[in-house]
């Protein structure tokens, strides 16, 4: 069915808005620059084309879930490229709007969003009615218009899809901005998350690592071992890891292989060749990417996430072969990270994995982003450097001892999250309630607070 282009129908909210600019202490410089020129590009919400509702009118009432999306996709294949561009322009508007608002994430679609667009700013996710209202089916059309035929097939086959996307924003030709997107099903409709990726990186010095830890993260000082950057979603893991990679890229004559899904920040080769291999596009899986990297003469291998035992085993193997490896985990502390890796295996294998992990592990950086006094967010982290005592505790499955080793390990650059929270309180970066809320060990933080 070919749908003729119709006159545009205004969206329910289509007005000029004065958009306040948020400041985030953890945001890289690009997040705070060029905002005025971006603001000019988000003065008015693009209207939803009337043919969008015409597409919806073709959907049989009996179709739900994947079948409903398949029907919409088939109809979209028959409309003109200019009409697809009009649909995509609405999503691209939201992406530019994120830059102006200082938003890290945007969510839309599915019944859960109540027809609204939601933004996460300074850690808080709220609806923004100035962006308009979109029914689940209107969002289904908008989201499917973003995808190629093969991407739609992957989405409907796996009930989810992670891809990267980039747009130009700003004057004089604009600057490219990249986003990580996740599309998935919510109660038989499509939902969407967009994560903004920083254009510029923070310097490694701005992250506040002890000199001993900074040296340990550099290939020219420590040429092997596994380093993990951990934290919950939205804790800045990618920002920290990219800063570490960038520092190595600028001082090491070597080869860095990044395996991720999707590729987020694009590193330009400096003193190192930096390869970017996206799972699903350039390589079949994380595991395959790690195995293949061994034949590509790498010095540093970056694994976007250790998601399963197969990938973990490959990471341990490639580290054991003498390479320097970086990866991430969704855990909230250094001790939990060790326990999580071991727990991924059957009990019969856990002792072997524990011993192997102890031999190759060098460092764990576990971090959180906290609301800052006066607005924005600030980074709090704990750092574990694997000394002989830590290695023995891992092999002996005495993980409770590791926390005390971090507590007493300032000479090696180690510290617990609670010690870092206490530092931020003394510097008046966060208040006491925030510190207690985010502490992993509230009793230890209370002890420190009693010393003030």
N, C-alpha and C positions, 0 to 999 in steps of 0.2 A: 504494500500500500504506500503510494507516494503522497506525502502531505505537502500541499502548497504553503509557501511562506505567508503568514498572516500578519496583520498589523499588530504591533506590540501591545500587550495588555499590562497596565501598571501593576506592580506588585502591591500587596496590602500595605506595606510600609515602604515609601519611596520618597524620602525627604532628606534635606541637607541636615547634617548633624555636626556638632562641634565635638570632636573626639579628644578626650584627655589622653595625655601621653604618660605611660607608666615607666618608672625607672627601676631597673633590676640590678642590684649590685653584683650579681653573678653573671649578668649578660656580657658577652664580648663587645668590643667597641662598636661594631657594625650595628648592633641592636639599638644604639643610642644616636646614630648618625643618620643623615638624610631624611629625618622624619618629616620635615616640612614638605619636601617634594612628594613624599608618599601620601601625605595628608591631602594634597590636592587631588590625588587619584582616587580617593575614597569619599568624595563629597556626597555622592548619591548612589544608593543601592541600585544595581541594574534591574530593570523590570523583568519579570518572568514571561518569556514569550508565550503567546496564546496557543501556539502549536504544541506546547508541552502538555496542556490539558487535552488537546486533541489526541495525542499519543495515549494518554490515560484512558480516554473514552473507548479506545479499541480493546481494552483488556477485558476478557470474559470474566464474569463474576466468579466462575468456578475455579479460577487459577489462583494458587497461593505459592508462596515460597519460591523455590528454584524455577518452577514452571512459569510463575508470574514474571520473574526477571528474564527468563528466556524469551518470552513473548515481547517484552519491552525492548530487549536487545535486537530482536528480529525487525521490529518496527523502526528502530533507530538506524538500522542499516540502510533503510530506504529513503531517509530524508537527506537533504542536501548538506554539503560540507559547511556552508555558511550557517545553517541552522544548528549544526553541532557546535560550531564556534560560539554561537550565541549562548548555548547552554553552558559551555565550558567557561565563558566569560564571567558567569555568576560565581562559580567556585574560585576562579582566579581573583575576583574582587575580594572574596572572604580572605584569601591568602594575603593580599596587600593590607587589608584591614588589620590582620594579626600583627603586621609590622608596626603599624601606628599605635595599636593598643599595647604593644609589648607583650603579646600573648604567646605562651609557649605551645598551647594546644587549642584546637577547635574541634567540637563534636557536633554532628548533625545526623538526622535520619532515624528511622525506626520509631515506634510508638513512644519509647522512653523519653525522647527529646521534647515531647509535647508541641511539635511543629516549630520549635525554636532552634536558634543557633546558640551554642554554648561555648564560652571561651574560658581558658584557664589563665588568669593574670595574677602574678605574685603568689602562686600556689592555690588560688581559690577559683573554682569552676562555677560560673554563673551564666544564666541565660541573658542574651542581649537582644531585646525585642526590636531595637532600631534596625536590625539586619533583616527583618521581615519574618513571615511565617510560611512554612513549607510543609505540606501534607506528606505523609510517608511515600505516597506514590509520586508526588512531585520530586521528592528527594531521590527516589529510585531512578527516575529519568535523568536527573542531573548527574548522579554518580555513574550510571552506566555510560553516559556520553563521554566520560573521561577515558574509557578503556578501549584498547584495541580488541580485535576479535579473539586473539589468543589469550589476552588477559581476562576477558569475560569468561572464556572456557575454563581457565584456571579458577576464577572466583566461584563459578557455579559448581565446579567439580569438588573443590576443597572447602566450600562454604566460608572462604575468607581469602584475602589477598593483601600482601604487603608490597608496596611499590614506592619508588621515589618520584618526585615531580619537581619541576623548576619553572619559574616565571621571571619575567623582567619587570622591574619596578623602578620608578624614578625618572628624572629628566635626562636629556642628552643621551638617549638610547637606553638608559636604564642600567641597572645592575642585576645580574642573575641571583635569584634566591632559591634555595633548595628546601624541599619539605619531604618528610617521611610520612607516608599515608598508610592507613590500615582500613580496609573495607571488609565488612563482615555482616552476618545476618542477626537481626534482633526481631524476634517474634514474626518471622517470615517476611520482613522487609529489610532493606539495606541500611546499615549504619556506617558512619565514617568518622575517623579521627585523623586530623592533620597535625603533625608535629613540625614546628619551625626549626630549621637547622641554621646555626650561626654562620654568617659569611666570613667572619674573621675569628681567629682563635685567640684565646687568652694565652699569655705567656706562661710557661711552666713556673716561673718565679712568682707570679701572682697567685698561685694555688697554695703557697705557704708550706712547701715541703722542707723538711730538715735537709741540710746539705748532704748528709750521708744517704738519705733516701733518694734525693735527686740524682746523685751519682749512680746509685744502684739501678735506676730506671734507664740510664744511658748505656747504649751498646758499647761505647768506647771505654767504659769502666767495668761493666759486667756483661759478658757476651752471651750468656745463656740463662736459662731459668724461666719460670712461669710467673707472671704478674697478673693479678686479678683486680679489676675495678668493679666494686659491687655497690648495690643500692636498689631501692624500689624504683618503679617506673617514674620518670620525671625528676630523678635526683641528680642529674647532671653527669652521669657516667660517661656518655659519649663526649661531652665537652672536655672532661678531664683526660680521657684516653686520647682524643685528637690532639690535645696540647702536648702530651708526652710523645706522640708520634711525630708531631711537627718539630719538636726540639731535636729528636734523633735525626730527622730528615735534614735538618740544617747543619748538623755537625758530624755525620757519619757518611763515609764513602761506601755505600752498600746497596742492598736491595730489600725493600719492604713490600710484603704481600699482604693485602687487606682482603679478608673474606667476610662478607656481610650480607644481610638481607633485611632491608635494602641498603644500598650504598648511601651514606648520608653526606658527610663533608668530603669534598674532592681535594686531595692533597696534590699540589703541583710538585713535580720532582725538583729537588734542590741539589744537595750533594748525593742523595740516594735516588735510585729509581723507585717510584712508588706505584705499584700495581693495585688496581681496584677490581675485585672479582665478585660480582653480585650473584648470590645463589638464585637459581632459576633463570638467569640470563647468561652468565659466563661459566657457571659450573652447576652441577646437578644438586649438590648438597654441601653443607659445612664439612662433613667427613671427607667427601671427595676432594674438596678444595684443599684441605690440610694434607691429604695424601699426595695430591698432585704437586703441592708446593715444595715437597722434598726434592722433586726433580727439576726445580726452577731456580736453583742456586740462591736461596733466600738467606738473609742475615736475620731479619725480624719477620715474624708471622703474626698477624693480628686476626683473631677469630671473633667476629662480632658478638657472638654469644655461645656459651657452652650449654646447649639445650638438652642433650641426651647422652646416655652412656657411650654411644658410638663416637660422638664428637669429643667427649671428654677423653676417651681412650686415645683418640688420634692426637689430641693436644698433648697428652702426657708422653706419647711416643715420640712426637716431633721435638718436644722439649728435651727428652732423654737423649736424643741424638745430637744435642749440642747447640740447639737454636734458642734464640730469645723469643718468647711468645707472650703476647698480651691477649686478654679476653675479659669478658664481663659475666657477672652472675646477678640474678635478682634475689639478693639476700641483704639483710640489714646489719650484719656485723661480720667481722673477720672470722670469729669462731664458728658462726653459723655457716659461713662459706665452706670451711673445711668439712663440717658435718654433712652439708648438702651434697657435696661431691661424692663422698664415701657412700652416702645413703642411696645414691642412684644405682648402686650395684647390689646384686644378690649377696646374702650374708656370707656365702662361701668364698666370694671374691673380695670382700671388703678389706681384709687384712693385707692382701697383695696390693690393692689400690691405695690403701693408707700409706704403706711403705713407699710406694712409687711416688705418690704425691709429696710426701715429706722430702724425698730426694731432689725433686725438681722445683718445688715451690720456693720463690724468692720473696715475694711481697704481696700483701693484700691491702688495698685502699678501699675502705667502706665509708660511704658518704651519704649525707642528707642535705637538702636545701630547706632552710628555715625562714620564716617571716622575720624580716629585719625591722628594728625600731626605726620609725620614720618612713617605712615603705620599702618595697623591693624584697629581695631574698639574699641570704648569705650562706656560704658553704660551711658545713661542719663535717669533720671526717675523723675516722680512726685509722691508724697505720700500723700494720704488723710487718716487721722485717724478720725473716726466718733465720734465727740464730741457731747454733747447735742445740741449745736448750729447747727452743720451739720445735725443732725437728724431732727431738727425742720425745716430746710430749705428743706430737702427732702420731708417731710410730707406736707409742704406748697407749694410744687412745685416751690420753689424759687431757682432753680439750679444755676442761675447766681451768687448768693451770695457765693456759695461754693468755687469758685476760690479765692475770696478775703480772705476767711477763711484759705485756704491753704497758701496764700501769707503771712498772719500774724501769722501762726501757728507753727513757729519754736520751740516754747517751748514744743509742743506736738510731735515734730519730723516731722511735715508736711512741705512741700515745693512744689512749682509749678515746672513744667518742665523748665520754663524760668529762674527761680532762679538756677536750677541745670546746665543749659546751661551756665549761667553767671559764675558759679563756674569753670566749665571746661575751659572756655576761660581764666579766670584769672590764671589757672594752666598750661596754654599753652598746653592743651590736644587737643583742637579743635580751628580752626580759626573762625573769626567772620562770614564769609560767610556761613560756615557750620551751625553755631549756628542759624543764621537767617533763613536758609532754613528749619531747623527741628523744629523751634519754632511753637507752636500752637497759641500763642498770640504775634505776632511780635511787636506790640506797647509796650507791657510791657517789652519785652527784650530790645527794643530800649531805653526805660527809664533807664534801668539798665546800658546799655552801655554808656549812657551819664554821668554816675557817675564815670566812669573809668578815 
